[in-house]
Every structure is written in structure tokens, then in C-alpha cells.
Amino acid sequence: MKDIAAQLVEWVAAGERFAVASVVAVRGSTPRELGAAMAVRADGVVIGSVSGGCVEGAVYQLAQEVLADGQPRRESFGYSAEDAFAVGLSCGGELDVFVQLVEAPAIVTALRVAVAAEHVAAEAGEQVALARVVGGPAELVGRALAVFGAHDSGSTGLPELDSVVVAETRAMLEQGLTGLRTVCHDGTTECVVFVESWVTAPRMLVFGAIDYAAAVAAMGRFLGYRVTVCDARPVFATPVRFPQAHEVVVEWPHKYLARTGTDERTVVCVLTHDAKFDVPVLAEALRRPLAYVGALGSRRTHADRVRRLREAGVTETELARLHAPIGLDLGARTAEETAVSIAAEIIATRRGGSGTPLATTEGPIHHDRVPAARTP
């Protein structure tokens, strides 16, 4: 639901009545991940998606029923081999969708916290998790709690159940997990709770305020990263030149990286292809547990860069993590095409994709593993 949170907060402020359908479970190959959401307003306006088109019509009808009687619903959708036109997922997977009216204060609180977090520095952004009862006694289904910082909001109506759900939700938030959990509130009655962990957006650090950086920043923002462009040259590092970046920093790249917060989701794109900038910042980046480190430049530039990095004390193991020349082989020439190439490699690295045409491969289309580090 986080991806449509900003629009939902506007609907709440305007007093709109609406239902939200969320993907709470997936089995096999599905086009959207856990937490993907579609909202349907009382006047029929729709935002978001739960399946990329496969079951949207059926979910829309389900939302209309919820809007009519106010009762939450959970339904499974899967592939129908008997009727290719039946409601189902042609990709062969199965998903469960939970639909409810957005009335619980805890849901609204979680949405507002998530939206507010997008407008502050990534390391300072509030992390929030939303827990909703999606199975169990009918009187509890649809109840919600929000957990953020040291606080929690909302209630299932049962204090003993609240304490269990809050503890479970906080543990999942600490790990950034989203999924179903079964909890017991009286020793015999089970409730199924869907927890969505809305952690701060992963960071993309783009070093080098060149033309390519503007396209990479725009692509990074499109993919959901919080983008920072950094360069030591104030004449080039300006917000006007990089309108899609969340922030533009004037500082030597290696000094900025040394003082800034990163994690295992952070991606670094070094685009300066100038040794005096590249080598210090890459030496710093390759020693951090980052998701991806790539550097722009010709093969000749890269060979010289590797030599300099070795002289700076970077180990072969660390060098093996460097994606350079940056990007996949798409034959890209323009800045925009190069940005697509870089984004494709970041996605392939994150998901464990091969980067080869799907038409020439077999097996699952969707990947969820990160491949081992490359050998030099």
C-alpha cells in the first residue's frame, strides 16, 4: 500500500470513501509482490494494481461489494487451465487479496507516517509497519495496528492480542519483512495477521554531475530509490540540472560517502570517469556492504582505474564486486539508453537475473535471490 500512500492520504483529507485491496499472500509466479495494492473510490476511481492486469476486474468488483456493505473480504485468484479467459493469473501463480474500507485510524496513521518519511533524509525517515487481521473471528477481521519508532497506534479490540501483534510486528519491521503471521490471543483461537513493513526507501548515490547522471537519477527515482547526486564542482552540481534527484550535494565524493549512511540496499553509480574522483570514492564504496557498485568508463579507462585501485590497497575480493564498465550490453549510446542499461544491471544483480533475453531461457521468470559476488 505504500506505493499509493500519498494519493490515499489526499483522499482521506478530502473525506473520500474508498476500499483498498492488498496482496497478502503469493504462491508460485505472480506479477506483483506482497503488499501491492489497488484502491477503489466510491465514485469508481481506481489507483494502483494488484496483478498487473490479470485479475484487476474481479478485484474491482470485490471492492465494490466492500464499499456497498462495509464488510472486508479475502479471496484467492489463480490460473485456470480450463478457461484461458476465466479470472486468473496467466503466469501460473496464485495470490490472495484482502479488501477492506480504509476507516481504521491505525491505517490512516501508517499512511501518513509513510508519506512524511519520503520528505526527509533517508537515514532520518520514520519506519512504519501496518498490521491487519485478515483471518480469524469475523469481529476481528479488518482491525489494524500501526507500529512506528517507539510508538504504536490502533487496536484489535483485545488488549492481550494487541501486545502479541505489536511484538510480532515490531520484530518484522526491524528486519524489513512483509507477510502473514498466525497469532493466538486466548490460547485456542488463532488470528491471521498481515504485516506490511514500510522501511525507508533504498538509496542511490550518483557520483559525477555529468549529463548521464540526470538520466540515471530519473531512472533511480522511477525505481523507488532515494537519489543523491554528488560532485565536488559547484558549477555542475545544482538542483536545476538534476530535478529528479532528491538531493544534490557539493562535496568531494569520497568525503561525502565516508560520512553518509548506507546499508545493504544502497547502490552506488560512479560516473565521473576521472581517476582523481573515481579511485577514492570507489575504494570507500567497495569496502562497504552495498548492494551494487558500478563505474562508468571505457575498457581502457577501467583498466587504468583497476591498476590505481590496487595501488590504493583495494583487494581482489573487493574489486570483484565492481561492475565496470557499468551496465548491461544493450548497445546503449544516449544518456537515457545508458541509464536503462545501468538500471537493468542493478535489477539483475538484486534479483539474480541473468541479463539474457527471456525468450532464450527456461524456468521461472521472476527471481528473488541475489547472486554471489562475481569473480575477477
C-alpha positions as CSV (number, residue, x, y, z in Angstrom):
1,M,0.0,0.0,0.0
2,K,3.0,2.3,0.5
3,D,3.3,2.9,-3.3
4,I,-0.1,4.6,-3.3
5,A,0.1,6.1,0.2
6,A,0.4,9.7,-1.0
7,Q,-2.8,9.6,-3.0
8,L,-4.6,7.7,-0.2
9,V,-3.7,10.4,2.3
10,E,-5.1,13.0,-0.1
11,W,-8.3,11.0,-0.3
12,V,-8.5,10.8,3.5
13,A,-8.0,14.6,3.8
14,A,-10.8,15.2,1.2
15,G,-13.2,12.9,3.1
16,E,-13.4,10.4,0.3
17,R,-14.8,6.9,1.0
18,F,-12.7,4.1,-0.5
19,A,-11.6,0.5,-0.3
20,V,-8.1,-0.9,-0.6
21,A,-7.3,-4.3,-2.0
22,S,-3.9,-5.7,-0.9
23,V,-1.9,-8.8,-2.0
24,V,-1.4,-10.7,1.3
25,A,-0.1,-14.0,0.0
26,V,1.5,-15.3,-3.2
27,R,2.2,-18.8,-4.4
28,G,4.3,-19.5,-7.5
29,S,5.0,-16.9,-10.1
30,T,3.0,-13.7,-9.7
31,P,3.4,-10.3,-11.3
32,R,3.2,-8.2,-8.1
33,E,4.8,-8.7,-4.7
34,L,3.3,-8.9,-1.2
35,G,1.7,-5.6,-0.2
36,A,0.9,-4.5,-3.8
37,A,-2.4,-2.6,-3.5
38,M,-5.2,-1.2,-5.6
39,A,-7.7,1.4,-4.2
40,V,-11.2,1.9,-5.4
41,R,-13.0,5.1,-4.5
42,A,-16.8,5.3,-4.0
43,D,-17.2,7.1,-7.3
44,G,-15.3,4.4,-9.2
45,V,-11.9,6.0,-9.5
46,V,-9.1,3.4,-9.3
47,I,-5.4,3.7,-8.5
48,G,-2.7,1.1,-8.1
49,S,-2.6,-2.5,-9.1
50,V,-2.6,-6.0,-7.5
51,S,-1.7,-8.1,-10.5
52,G,-0.6,-6.0,-13.5
53,G,-3.9,-6.6,-15.1
54,C,-4.6,-10.3,-14.7
55,V,-7.4,-10.0,-12.0
56,E,-8.0,-6.3,-11.7
57,G,-11.6,-6.5,-13.0
58,A,-12.5,-9.2,-10.4
59,V,-10.8,-7.3,-7.6
60,Y,-12.6,-4.1,-8.7
61,Q,-16.0,-5.9,-8.3
62,L,-14.9,-7.2,-4.9
63,A,-14.0,-3.7,-3.8
64,Q,-17.5,-2.5,-5.0
65,E,-19.1,-5.1,-2.8
66,V,-17.0,-4.0,0.2
67,L,-18.0,-0.4,-0.5
68,A,-21.6,-1.5,-0.6
69,D,-21.8,-3.4,2.7
70,G,-18.6,-2.4,4.5
71,Q,-17.5,-6.0,5.2
72,P,-13.9,-6.9,4.5
73,R,-13.3,-9.8,2.1
74,R,-10.4,-12.1,1.3
75,E,-10.2,-14.1,-1.9
76,S,-7.7,-16.3,-3.8
77,F,-7.0,-15.9,-7.5
78,G,-5.1,-18.4,-9.6
79,Y,-4.6,-19.8,-13.1
80,S,-7.5,-21.5,-14.8
81,A,-6.3,-24.2,-17.2
82,E,-9.9,-25.0,-18.3
83,D,-10.7,-21.5,-19.4
84,A,-8.0,-19.1,-20.6
85,F,-10.4,-16.2,-20.3
86,A,-11.5,-17.1,-16.7
87,V,-10.4,-14.8,-13.9
88,G,-6.9,-15.9,-13.0
89,L,-3.2,-15.4,-13.4
90,S,-2.0,-16.5,-16.8
91,C,1.6,-16.7,-15.3
92,G,0.5,-19.8,-13.4
93,G,0.8,-18.4,-9.9
94,E,-1.8,-17.7,-7.2
95,L,-2.4,-14.8,-4.9
96,D,-4.7,-13.9,-2.0
97,V,-6.2,-10.4,-2.0
98,F,-7.7,-8.8,1.1
99,V,-10.1,-5.9,0.6
100,Q,-11.4,-3.5,3.2
101,L,-12.6,0.0,3.8
102,V,-9.9,2.4,4.9
103,E,-11.6,3.7,8.1
104,A,-9.3,2.4,10.9
105,P,-7.3,5.2,12.4
106,A,-4.2,3.0,12.5
107,I,-4.3,2.6,8.7
108,V,-4.5,6.3,8.2
109,T,-1.7,6.9,10.8
110,A,0.5,4.4,9.0
111,L,-0.1,6.0,5.6
112,R,0.7,9.5,7.0
113,V,3.9,8.3,8.6
114,A,5.0,6.6,5.4
115,V,4.3,9.7,3.3
116,A,6.1,12.0,5.8
117,A,9.1,9.7,5.7
118,E,9.5,10.3,1.9
119,H,10.1,14.0,2.5
120,V,13.1,13.8,4.9
121,A,16.6,12.4,4.6
122,A,16.6,8.7,4.2
123,E,18.5,8.0,7.4
124,A,16.1,10.1,9.4
125,G,12.9,8.8,7.8
126,E,10.4,7.1,10.1
127,Q,9.9,3.4,9.5
128,V,6.4,2.1,10.0
129,A,4.7,-1.3,9.9
130,L,1.0,-1.8,9.4
131,A,-0.6,-5.0,10.8
132,R,-4.1,-6.0,9.8
133,V,-6.2,-9.0,10.9
134,V,-7.1,-10.8,7.7
135,G,-8.3,-14.1,9.1
136,G,-9.9,-15.4,12.3
137,P,-13.1,-14.4,14.2
138,A,-15.3,-12.2,12.0
139,E,-15.4,-9.5,14.6
140,L,-11.6,-9.1,14.5
141,V,-11.1,-9.2,10.7
142,G,-10.1,-5.8,9.4
143,R,-8.8,-4.5,12.7
144,A,-5.4,-2.8,12.4
145,L,-2.4,-1.5,14.4
146,A,0.5,0.7,13.3
147,V,4.0,0.4,14.7
148,F,6.5,3.2,14.2
149,G,9.5,4.3,16.3
150,A,8.8,3.6,19.9
151,H,5.0,4.1,19.3
152,D,2.0,2.1,18.2
153,S,-1.5,3.1,17.2
154,G,-4.8,1.3,16.9
155,S,-6.2,-1.9,18.4
156,T,-7.8,-5.2,17.6
157,G,-10.2,-4.6,20.4
158,L,-8.4,-7.2,22.6
159,P,-5.5,-5.9,24.7
160,E,-3.9,-9.3,25.1
161,L,-4.0,-9.8,21.3
162,D,-2.6,-6.3,20.8
163,S,0.5,-7.0,22.8
164,V,1.2,-10.1,20.7
165,V,0.6,-8.4,17.4
166,V,2.7,-5.4,18.3
167,A,5.6,-7.6,19.3
168,E,5.4,-9.6,16.2
169,T,5.0,-6.5,14.0
170,R,8.0,-4.8,15.6
171,A,10.2,-7.8,15.0
172,M,9.2,-7.9,11.4
173,L,9.8,-4.2,11.0
174,E,13.3,-4.5,12.4
175,Q,14.0,-6.9,9.5
176,G,12.0,-5.1,6.9
177,L,9.7,-8.1,6.4
178,T,6.2,-8.2,4.9
179,G,4.0,-11.3,5.2
180,L,1.4,-13.3,7.1
181,R,1.7,-14.3,10.7
182,T,-0.6,-16.6,12.7
183,V,-1.0,-15.5,16.3
184,C,-3.1,-16.9,19.2
185,H,-4.8,-14.4,21.6
186,D,-6.5,-16.7,24.1
187,G,-4.6,-20.0,23.9
188,T,-7.1,-21.5,21.5
189,T,-8.3,-19.0,18.9
190,E,-6.0,-18.2,16.1
191,C,-5.9,-15.0,14.1
192,V,-4.0,-14.5,10.8
193,V,-2.3,-11.1,10.6
194,F,-0.8,-9.4,7.5
195,V,2.1,-7.2,8.4
196,E,3.5,-4.7,5.9
197,S,6.9,-3.2,6.8
198,W,7.3,0.2,5.1
199,V,11.0,0.9,5.6
200,T,12.7,4.0,4.2
201,A,13.5,3.9,0.5
202,P,16.8,2.4,-0.5
203,R,19.5,4.9,-1.6
204,M,21.1,5.5,-4.9
205,L,24.2,7.6,-4.7
206,V,25.3,9.0,-8.1
207,F,28.8,10.5,-8.2
208,G,29.6,12.8,-11.0
209,A,27.3,15.7,-12.1
210,I,27.5,14.9,-15.8
211,D,24.7,14.6,-18.4
212,Y,24.4,10.9,-17.9
213,A,23.8,11.5,-14.2
214,A,20.5,13.3,-14.8
215,A,19.1,10.3,-16.7
216,V,20.4,7.8,-14.1
217,A,18.8,10.0,-11.3
218,A,15.5,10.0,-13.1
219,M,15.6,6.2,-13.6
220,G,16.6,5.7,-10.0
221,R,13.7,7.7,-8.7
222,F,11.4,5.8,-11.0
223,L,12.6,2.5,-9.5
224,G,11.9,3.8,-6.0
225,Y,15.3,4.8,-4.8
226,R,16.1,8.0,-2.8
227,V,18.6,9.6,-5.2
228,T,21.6,11.8,-4.2
229,V,23.8,13.3,-6.9
230,C,27.2,14.4,-5.6
231,D,30.1,16.3,-7.2
232,A,32.9,18.5,-6.0
233,R,32.2,21.1,-8.7
234,P,29.5,23.6,-7.6
235,V,29.0,24.9,-11.2
236,F,27.8,21.5,-12.2
237,A,26.2,20.1,-9.1
238,T,23.0,22.1,-9.0
239,P,19.3,21.2,-8.4
240,V,18.3,22.8,-11.6
241,R,20.5,20.3,-13.6
242,F,19.1,17.3,-11.6
243,P,15.4,17.9,-11.0
244,Q,14.7,14.2,-10.4
245,A,17.3,13.9,-7.6
246,H,16.0,14.1,-4.1
247,E,19.2,16.0,-3.1
248,V,22.2,17.4,-4.8
249,V,25.4,17.6,-2.7
250,V,28.6,19.7,-3.5
251,E,31.4,17.8,-1.9
252,W,34.3,15.6,-2.8
253,P,32.6,12.2,-3.5
254,H,34.8,10.1,-1.1
255,K,34.4,12.6,1.7
256,Y,30.6,12.6,1.3
257,L,30.4,8.8,1.2
258,A,32.6,8.5,4.2
259,R,30.2,10.5,6.3
260,T,26.9,9.3,4.9
261,G,24.7,6.4,5.9
262,T,24.4,3.4,3.7
263,D,23.1,-0.2,4.0
264,E,22.9,-3.4,2.1
265,R,20.2,-2.0,-0.2
266,T,22.3,1.1,-1.3
267,V,23.5,1.3,-4.9
268,V,26.5,3.5,-6.0
269,C,27.0,4.7,-9.5
270,V,30.3,6.4,-10.2
271,L,30.0,8.3,-13.4
272,T,32.9,10.8,-13.3
273,H,35.4,8.5,-15.2
274,D,38.1,10.8,-13.7
275,A,40.7,9.0,-11.6
276,K,41.1,11.8,-9.0
277,F,37.4,11.4,-8.2
278,D,36.8,7.7,-9.1
279,V,39.6,6.0,-7.1
280,P,39.0,7.5,-3.7
281,V,35.2,7.0,-3.8
282,L,35.4,3.5,-5.2
283,A,37.9,2.5,-2.6
284,E,35.5,3.6,0.1
285,A,32.4,2.0,-1.6
286,L,34.0,-1.4,-2.3
287,R,34.8,-1.8,1.4
288,R,31.1,-1.3,2.4
289,P,28.4,-3.9,2.3
290,L,26.4,-2.3,-0.6
291,A,24.0,-3.8,-3.0
292,Y,25.8,-2.6,-6.1
293,V,28.8,-0.5,-7.1
294,G,29.3,0.4,-10.7
295,A,31.6,2.8,-12.6
296,L,31.3,4.4,-16.0
297,G,34.2,4.5,-18.5
298,S,35.8,2.8,-21.4
299,R,37.6,-0.5,-21.1
300,R,40.9,1.4,-21.3
301,T,39.7,3.8,-18.5
302,H,38.6,0.8,-16.4
303,A,42.0,-1.0,-16.8
304,D,43.8,2.1,-15.6
305,R,41.3,2.5,-12.8
306,V,41.8,-1.1,-11.6
307,R,45.5,-0.5,-11.5
308,R,45.1,2.6,-9.4
309,L,42.7,0.9,-7.1
310,R,45.1,-1.9,-6.5
311,E,47.8,0.6,-5.7
312,A,45.4,2.2,-3.2
313,G,45.1,-1.1,-1.4
314,V,41.8,-2.4,-2.7
315,T,41.9,-6.2,-2.6
316,E,40.9,-8.6,-5.4
317,T,37.9,-9.7,-3.5
318,E,36.7,-6.1,-3.2
319,L,37.5,-5.5,-6.9
320,A,35.3,-8.5,-7.8
321,R,32.3,-6.5,-6.6
322,L,32.8,-3.7,-9.0
323,H,30.5,-3.5,-12.1
324,A,32.6,-1.8,-14.7
325,P,32.2,-0.8,-17.4
326,I,28.8,-0.1,-15.8
327,G,25.5,-1.5,-17.2
328,L,24.4,-4.4,-19.4
329,D,25.2,-4.7,-23.0
330,L,22.2,-3.1,-24.7
331,G,24.1,-1.2,-27.3
332,A,23.2,2.0,-25.5
333,R,24.5,5.3,-26.8
334,T,22.4,8.1,-25.4
335,A,22.3,9.2,-21.8
336,E,18.7,7.8,-21.5
337,E,19.7,4.5,-23.0
338,T,22.7,4.2,-20.8
339,A,20.5,4.9,-17.7
340,V,18.3,2.0,-18.8
341,S,21.4,-0.2,-19.2
342,I,22.6,0.7,-15.7
343,A,19.1,0.2,-14.2
344,A,18.8,-3.2,-15.9
345,E,22.1,-4.4,-14.3
346,I,21.1,-3.1,-10.9
347,I,17.8,-5.1,-11.1
348,A,19.6,-8.2,-12.4
349,T,22.1,-8.0,-9.6
350,R,19.4,-7.5,-7.0
351,R,17.0,-10.2,-8.3
352,G,19.5,-12.8,-9.5
353,G,18.7,-12.3,-13.2
354,S,21.0,-13.5,-16.0
355,G,20.5,-10.4,-18.2
356,T,19.8,-12.6,-21.2
357,P,16.6,-12.5,-23.3
358,L,13.7,-14.4,-21.6
359,A,12.9,-16.0,-25.0
360,T,16.2,-17.9,-24.8
361,T,15.8,-19.1,-21.2
362,E,13.6,-21.6,-19.4
363,G,12.3,-21.8,-15.8
364,P,10.9,-19.1,-13.5
365,I,10.7,-15.6,-14.9
366,H,10.7,-13.9,-11.5
367,H,13.8,-14.1,-9.3
368,D,14.2,-13.3,-5.6
369,R,17.8,-14.3,-4.9
370,V,20.9,-12.2,-5.1
371,P,23.7,-14.0,-6.9
372,A,27.1,-14.5,-5.4
373,A,29.8,-11.9,-6.0
374,R,31.5,-12.2,-9.4
375,T,35.0,-13.5,-9.8
376,P,37.5,-11.1,-11.4
